[in-house]
């Protein structure tokens, strides 16, 4: 591949599967996240395979931290080709029970981070083009009880991605979002456990019109790496569904 790819939330789940797949395909991969132990363990594992990776501990909701790491990456690698905004957190409270600080934190991690990383990566993509892929959710379009801030944040990610696609298409920067359904991640498991369900319950296993299971993170990573590739050169402003058929139903 030979591209310089940044993946946020790279320590686990979709981000880890994506960063690993990029690395295995020959990209220079920079993982960003908050969990230093997991991130460095992934870095060491990949470097042992001679894959070109590095990990930086960064709070992607903090302007100066994002600005500093992007500038460091750009100086070291001379370009940025791909940005995957995967970092995200979840909250399970109805609006009346949702603390203001929790609302702000989810919106900061899930939405503000997309703005910040894009803001500082775009100048380094503009000379040669690039791809920005923002991870959204089916909850942007059809949702469930008690997740107002998560649903709002993922709706914002879809809308922001579509708008950015318009602004930067003439610079050769393709912006798309990926709309995922239930995925086997630590965040999904924590959510399922908190409401007394299994991961398969979150995949709507009782509905014969869908696949009836949650996705493996690698299945999502396959779609992300496609969008980052030249094979997707005509895909711009898409809300790319990888949801096992959930949104196809009425």
N, C-alpha and C positions, 0 to 999 in steps of 0.2 A: 504493500500500500504506500509506504513512504511518506505518509502525512503526519502532521503534528496534531494530535487530538487531545482535547481537554474534556474530562468527564467529572462532573460534580457528584457527590454522594457515591464515590467509587469504592468505599470500603466493603459494601455488601449489596445483596439483592440485584436489581436491574443494573445499577451503576457498575457493580463489580463484574457482572457477566459481560457488560458492554466493553468496559475497559480491557478485560481479558481477551475478548474476541478481537478488538482492534490490535492489541499487542501481538496476538498469534498470527494476524494477517500482515504483520510487518510495520505497523505504525509506531511512531514515537508517542507514547501515551503518558499524559500527566493526570494522575488522579488527585482530586481535591475532596477533602472531607474533614469531619471533626474528630473521628475516632483514630487517634494516632497509632494505637496498638494494632488494630485491624488493618489500617492503611499500610503501615510499614511491613506487616506480615505479608500482605499481598505483594508489595514491592519486592521484598526479598525472594519470595516464591517465584515471581516472574523473572527477576534478574538471574536466578539460578538456572532458568531455561534459556538464558541469553536474549530474553525479550527486553525491548527498550522502554522501560517504564520508570516513573518516579512518582512520589506521593508527597503532597503538602497538606499540613493541617491548617485549614482556613475556615472561618465562619463566613459562609457565602452571603450572609445578610449584612455584613459589615463593609462599608464602602472602602475604607483604607486597606483592609486586609485583602479584599478582592483586587483592588487597583495594584497593590504591591506585587501580588503573586502573578498577575497577568503580565506586568511589565518584566518581571524576572523571567518568566517563561519565554516571552518574546525576545528578550535580549539573548537568552541562551540558545534558542532554536531558530531565531531569525524570521520566524513566521508562525502563524496559527491557521490551520486549515479547517478544523472541526471543533465545535463546541457542543457538548451534550449537557443540557441543564436537567439533571436528574434528581438533585437533592430535594428532599421533601419530608414533611412531618404530618402527623395526623392528630385530630382531636375529635372526641366523641362526646359532645354536649349539645343540647338544644340551645337556641339563642338566649333564652332567659337564664340559663344556667352557665353560660359561657363567660368566663372572666375576660375582661378587656385585654389583659396582658397575654392571655392565650390566643385571642383573636390576632393581636398584633404579631405574635411570634410566628404563627402559622403563615400569615400573609407575608411576613418578612422572608421566611425560608422558602416558601413555595412560589412567591411571585416577585418580590423585590430582588431576590437573587438572580432571577432571569434577566431583569433589567440591568443589574450591576455587571454581571459577567459579560453580557452582550455589549454593554456600553464600552467596556475596556478591550474586548476582543475585536470588535468590528474594525477599528483603525488598522489592526494588523492583518485582517483578512482582505481589506479593500484592494490592495495592490494586485492580488491574484485571484480573488474570489474565495468562497468557502461555504460551509454548511453549518447552520445552527439548528439543533434539534431539541425541542423542549418537551419534557415528559408531562403529559396531562393524564386525564382519567375519564372513564365513562361517567363519573359523577359531574362532569362539566355539562352533560346533556340529560341524563336521567339518574336520579339519585335515590337515597334511602333515608330513613329517619335518623335524626340526631347528629348529622355531620355538616352543619351549615357553613362553617368556615372552610373546611376542606373542599366542599363542593364549590363554594365561591372562589377559592383560590385556583382550582383547576379550570373553572370557566374563564377566569382571567388569563390563565396561561394560553388557552386556545385563542382567545381574542387578541392577546398581545402578539402571539406568533403570526397570526393572519395579518395584522397591521404591519409588523416588522417586515414581512415578506414584500409588502408593497413598497416600503421605503428603501429597501436594499437590493431589490432585484436587478436594478441597473448597475449595481456594483458587482454583480456576479455572485452575490451572497444569497444562497437559498435558505429560507427559514420555514420550518415545518414543525408541527407538534405531533406527538404520538399519543393516541388515546388508548390507554390500557384498561383491561378488565381486571378480574381477580388474578393475582400473581403470588406465587409462593415466596414471600419475603418475610423478614423478621417483623417489619411494620404491620403487614397483613395478619401475621400470626398473633401479634399482640392485640390487634383490634378484634380479631375473632374470639380470642380467649376472654377479652374484657366483656363481651356480650354473650358469652356462653355458647359459642358456635365453633365449628371446625373450619378449616380453610376451604374444604369442599363446599360447605354451606355458602361461603362467599362467592363461589363459582356458580351458584344457582343450579346445583346438581339435580334438583327435582324437576327441571324444565327440559322436556325432550327436544326443544327447538334450538338448544345451545349445546356446546360440547360437554357440559356437565362436569367440568373440572377447572381447577385453577391452572394458570400457565406456569411453566418453568421460566425463571428469569432469562435463560438462554434463548427462549422463543421470542422474547421482546427484544433482546440484543440483536437477533437476526434482522428484525425490521429496522432497528436503529442504524446498523451498519449498512444496510441497503440504502437508506436515505442519505447517508454520508458519502456514498459511492457515486461514481460517474454513471452508473446504471440508472440513477434517479435524477439525472440532469434536467428532466422536464417536470419534476415534482417540486412545486413551489406553493407555499401558503396552504398546504394540506393539513387537515386534522386526520392523520393516518390511523385507522382503526386496527388495533390488535387486541380483540376483546372476546374471542371465542363465540361471536355471534350475539352478544348481549344486546347491542343497540339495533340489531336488525329486526327485533321483535316489537309487536304492538300489543 
